[in-house]
């Protein structure tokens, strides 16, 4: 199983990086989002280093909201 996983790792990582970039771009359009932490953005403090060290910008995206509220789902 490990060998099979290693064989498909490059394909899975490429897809994960692509999805992270799309999610980060989507978050830019959301009015409730305050700040997005994604090294693929030119405004990110680690963008220059990441662009030299990586082919893509990784699959990690985090963000903060303008208003810290919890929305409860109605049953």
JOGIPE-V960740 format. One record per pair of residues at least 4 apart in sequence whose C-alpha atoms are under 6 Angstrom apart, sorted by sequence separation. I is the first residue (numbers start at 1). GAP is how many residues later the second one is. D is the distance in Angstrom with one decimal. If there is no record, write none. Layout:
i = {I;I}
gap = {GAP;GAP}
d = {D;D}
This chain:
i = {9;46;47;50;39;42;39;39;40;38;37;37;36;37;36;35;35;34;34;33;34;32;33;32;20;17;17;16}
gap = {4;4;4;4;5;5;7;8;17;23;24;25;26;26;27;28;29;30;31;32;32;33;33;34;39;41;42;43}
d = {6.0;6.0;6.0;5.6;5.4;5.8;5.8;4.9;5.3;5.2;5.9;5.1;6.0;5.7;4.3;5.4;5.3;5.4;4.8;4.4;4.6;5.7;5.7;5.6;5.0;5.0;4.4;5.4}
